[in-house]
Amino acid sequence: MSQFTTTASPKVLHFTAPWHPSHAQMSAVMTALPTAFPSLTFQSLPAETSPTLVNKFNVTVVPTFIFLLNDEVWSRLEGADPSELTRKVGELKEESFKLKGNDTNAAVVKEVKEVEKEKEKEKEEGEEGGIDEELRKKIQTLLTSAPVLLLMKGTPTSPKCGFSRQTISLLQSSKIPFSSYNILENDAIRQGVKIYSDWPTYPQLYVKGELIGGLDILKELSEDGPLSSSLGVPSVETIDERLGRLTKRSEVIVFMKGMPSGPKCGFSRQIVEILEDVCPKGYDSFNILEDEEVRRELKRFGEWPTYPQLWVRGE
């Protein structure tokens, strides 16, 4: 979505820039929103190549979201805040329904009924009254209890819905370490978080206490590159990945007992003497006595049972 189009429906314009850290996350949110709000039009626009619209809507930062109703600016949002964006989109939809008045368009009537049904459900669950301060503090503590937290139905070993199962699979395949909370065990938390984060469904993923979104958004983020990079979190490195990285760390590297300046066995001392003569440009070394996992697993990885081991260009 890079060209501005005029439509009769309410619009949400997303001014962005590919180099901005929030670009992948907020673009994924914008891609997911049309499914939840089909009566609205969503467009992403590259700010740097849309000077006319940037000036028209006084865009000074990215990301900026402009909400249009009857082609007039109804509201705006500056900064990357998925939950606030979703809240404003919901308000824009409701406002557009009010203006339609007696419009009998079947699609509009259907969506109005769905909104009313959802509000009635929320009322029955006691959501319209908000959340008290004690529950708010509990939710804040929960959401910041781990760098990456997944609120889900069930547990990672026993998910209770397909969306939770798919989210677990996506996080695990992306090698992202995470903690989880089973929202089925505490209905107050389950309903309260919906209000706190203004996000009505589960699972929900939080990074450093900030809502990222649900399964659809994670899928979109994963399509833009490594999910761990999009989320700004480190992935778990397998031992084979680590050994592959270590063996290729330098053109020549010796895995030995001790260091070249202080070998801890006769064989290591002899190979150091040889390398000093044949490697005038220098060489790298790794003390396997300081890392038991590397010491144990490198034997398997390189299919060589003893030390020292000399590796050249990863071989």
C-alpha positions in Angstrom: 0.0 0.0 0.0 2.1 2.9 -1.2 -0.4 5.2 -3.1 -3.0 7.3 -1.5 -6.5 6.4 -2.7 -9.8 8.2 -2.1 -12.6 6.0 -0.8 -15.9 6.6 0.9 -15.0 4.5 3.9 -13.2 5.8 7.0 -9.4 5.6 6.5 -6.3 5.0 8.5 -3.1 6.3 6.9 0.2 5.0 8.2 3.3 7.1 7.4 6.4 5.0 7.8 10.0 4.6 6.8 11.7 1.2 6.2 14.7 2.2 8.2 12.7 3.0 11.4 13.0 0.3 14.1 9.2 0.1 14.4 8.6 -0.4 10.7 8.2 -4.2 10.7 6.1 -4.3 13.8 3.7 -1.5 12.9 3.4 -2.7 9.3 2.4 -6.1 10.6 -0.3 -4.5 12.8 -1.6 -2.6 9.8 -1.7 -5.8 7.7 -3.7 -7.5 10.4 -6.2 -4.8 11.2 -8.3 -5.0 8.0 -9.4 -8.5 9.1 -10.8 -7.1 12.4 -12.2 -3.9 10.8 -13.3 -4.7 7.3 -15.4 -1.6 6.9 -12.3 0.6 7.2 -9.6 1.3 4.6 -6.0 1.0 5.7 -3.0 2.4 3.8 0.7 2.5 4.5 2.6 5.4 2.9 6.4 5.9 2.7 6.9 9.3 4.3 10.1 10.1 2.4 8.5 9.7 -1.0 5.1 11.2 -0.2 6.0 14.9 0.4 2.6 16.3 -0.7 0.7 14.1 1.8 3.3 14.7 4.5 2.8 18.4 4.2 -1.0 18.1 3.9 -1.2 16.1 7.2 1.7 17.9 8.9 3.6 14.6 9.4 6.9 15.3 11.3 7.8 11.9 12.8 7.4 8.3 11.8 5.4 6.3 12.4 2.4 8.7 12.3 -1.2 7.5 11.9 -3.9 9.8 10.4 -7.5 8.8 11.0 -9.9 10.2 8.3 -13.6 10.4 8.5 -15.5 11.8 5.5 -12.0 12.7 4.2 -11.4 15.0 7.2 -8.8 14.4 9.9 -10.7 12.9 12.8 -7.6 12.0 14.9 -3.9 11.3 14.7 -1.4 9.1 16.6 2.4 9.6 16.6 4.7 6.8 17.7 4.6 3.0 17.7 1.9 1.9 20.1 -0.1 -1.2 18.8 -2.7 -1.1 21.6 -3.4 2.6 21.2 -3.6 2.2 17.4 -6.1 -0.6 17.8 -8.2 1.4 20.3 -8.3 4.5 18.0 -9.3 2.3 15.0 -12.2 0.9 17.1 -13.3 4.4 18.0 -13.1 5.5 14.4 -15.3 2.6 13.4 -17.9 3.3 16.0 -17.9 7.0 15.1 -18.5 6.2 11.4 -21.5 4.0 12.4 -23.0 7.0 14.3 -22.7 9.2 11.2 -24.3 6.6 9.0 -27.5 7.0 10.9 -30.2 5.1 9.0 -27.9 3.6 6.4 -29.4 0.2 5.7 -26.3 -1.2 3.9 -26.3 -4.8 4.8 -22.6 -5.0 5.6 -22.8 -2.0 7.9 -25.9 -3.3 9.7 -24.1 -6.6 10.2 -21.0 -5.0 11.7 -23.0 -2.7 13.9 -24.8 -5.8 15.3 -21.4 -7.5 15.9 -20.2 -4.5 17.8 -23.3 -4.3 19.9 -23.0 -8.0 20.6 -19.4 -7.7 21.7 -20.3 -4.7 24.0 -23.1 -6.8 25.5 -20.7 -9.6 26.1 -18.2 -7.3 27.7 -21.0 -5.9 29.9 -22.0 -9.3 31.1 -18.3 -10.1 31.9 -18.1 -6.9 33.9 -15.6 -5.2 31.6 -17.3 -1.9 31.1 -16.6 -0.9 34.6 -12.8 -1.0 34.0 -10.3 -2.5 36.3 -9.5 -1.5 39.9 -6.0 -0.4 41.0 -5.1 -3.6 42.7 -5.8 -5.7 39.6 -4.0 -3.1 37.5 -0.9 -3.5 39.6 -1.1 -7.3 39.4 -1.3 -7.1 35.6 1.6 -4.7 35.4 3.7 -7.0 37.6 2.7 -10.0 35.4 3.5 -8.3 32.1 7.0 -7.2 33.2 7.8 -10.6 34.9 9.8 -11.8 31.9 11.6 -10.2 28.9 9.3 -12.2 26.6 5.9 -13.2 28.0 3.1 -15.1 26.2 -0.4 -14.9 27.6 -2.1 -18.0 26.3 -4.8 -20.6 26.8 -3.1 -23.5 28.5 0.6 -24.2 28.7 3.4 -24.6 26.2 3.2 -28.4 26.7 -0.6 -28.4 26.7 -2.1 -25.5 24.7 -5.9 -25.3 24.9 -6.5 -23.6 21.5 -5.2 -23.7 18.0 -4.0 -20.1 18.0 -1.9 -20.7 21.2 -0.5 -23.9 19.8 0.6 -22.1 16.6 2.1 -19.2 18.5 4.1 -21.6 20.7 5.3 -23.4 17.5 6.3 -20.1 15.9 8.3 -18.9 19.0 10.0 -22.2 19.4 11.0 -22.6 15.8 12.4 -19.1 15.9 14.4 -20.1 19.0 13.1 -17.3 21.1 13.2 -18.0 24.9 9.9 -17.0 26.5 7.8 -17.4 29.6 4.1 -18.0 29.6 1.0 -17.5 31.7 -2.2 -19.6 31.4 -5.0 -17.1 31.4 -7.5 -19.9 32.0 -6.4 -20.1 35.6 -7.4 -16.6 36.6 -10.5 -15.1 35.0 -9.9 -11.7 36.6 -6.5 -11.5 34.9 -8.0 -12.9 31.7 -10.7 -10.2 31.5 -8.5 -7.4 33.0 -5.7 -7.7 30.5 -8.2 -7.2 27.7 -9.0 -3.8 29.1 -5.5 -2.9 30.2 -4.0 -3.6 26.8 -7.1 -2.9 24.8 -6.7 -6.2 22.9 -9.7 -8.5 23.0 -8.2 -11.9 22.1 -5.6 -14.4 23.1 -2.8 -15.3 22.8 -1.0 -12.0 23.4 2.8 -11.6 23.3 4.6 -9.0 25.4 8.2 -7.9 25.1 9.6 -5.9 28.0 6.1 -5.3 29.2 4.9 -3.9 25.8 2.2 -5.6 23.8 3.3 -6.9 20.4 0.1 -8.5 19.4 -1.4 -11.9 18.6 -0.6 -14.7 16.1 -1.4 -12.8 12.9 1.0 -10.0 13.8 3.7 -12.5 14.7 3.3 -14.3 11.4 3.6 -11.0 9.6 6.7 -10.0 11.5 8.3 -13.4 10.8 7.8 -12.9 7.1 9.9 -9.7 7.2 13.0 -11.6 8.5 14.1 -13.4 11.7 11.3 -13.0 14.3 13.9 -12.4 17.0 15.2 -9.4 15.1 11.8 -8.0 14.6 11.0 -8.3 18.3 14.4 -7.0 19.3 15.2 -10.1 21.4 18.0 -12.6 21.2 17.3 -16.1 19.9 18.6 -19.2 21.7 21.8 -20.5 20.0 22.0 -24.3 19.7 25.3 -25.9 20.6 26.0 -26.8 17.0 25.3 -23.3 15.9 27.7 -22.0 18.6 30.4 -24.5 17.6 30.0 -23.6 13.9 30.4 -20.0 14.8 33.5 -20.7 17.0 35.3 -22.8 14.5 34.8 -20.1 11.9 35.7 -17.3 14.2 39.1 -16.9 12.7 40.9 -18.4 9.7 43.0 -20.5 12.0 41.9 -21.4 15.5 43.2 -24.0 17.9 41.1 -25.5 20.6 43.5 -26.4 23.4 44.0 -26.9 27.1 45.1 -23.5 28.4 46.2 -20.6 26.3 49.2 -20.1 24.0 50.9 -18.1 26.8 50.3 -20.9 29.3 49.5 -24.4 27.8 48.2 -26.9 30.2 49.4 -30.1 28.5 52.4 -31.2 26.5 50.4 -31.7 23.2 49.0 -28.2 23.5 52.5 -26.8 24.1 53.8 -28.6 21.0 51.1 -27.3 18.7 51.6 -23.8 19.9 55.3 -24.0 19.0 54.4 -25.3 15.5 51.8 -22.5 15.0 54.2 -19.8 16.1 56.5 -20.9 13.2 53.9 -21.5 10.4 51.4 -18.8 11.1 53.3 -15.5 10.9 50.0 -13.6 10.6 48.9 -15.0 13.9 46.1 -17.5 15.0 43.2 -17.7 17.4 42.8 -20.0 20.3 40.1 -21.3 22.6 40.7 -22.7 26.1 38.5 -25.8 26.4 39.2 -26.0 30.1 37.1 -22.9 30.7 34.0 -24.3 28.9 33.0 -27.8 29.6 30.1 -27.8 27.1 32.4 -26.8 24.2 35.0 -29.3 25.4 32.5 -32.2 25.4 30.5 -31.3 22.3 33.3 -30.3 20.0 34.5 -33.9 20.0 31.2 -35.0 18.6 30.9 -32.0 16.3 34.3 -32.5 14.7 34.3 -36.2 15.1 37.7 -36.1 16.8 38.1 -37.4 20.4 41.1 -35.6 21.7 42.7 -32.2 22.2 44.2 -30.0 20.9 42.2 -29.6 17.7 43.3 -27.3 14.9 40.5 -25.8 12.7 41.2 -23.8 9.4 38.4 -21.9 7.8 35.8 -23.9 9.8 37.2 -27.3 8.8 
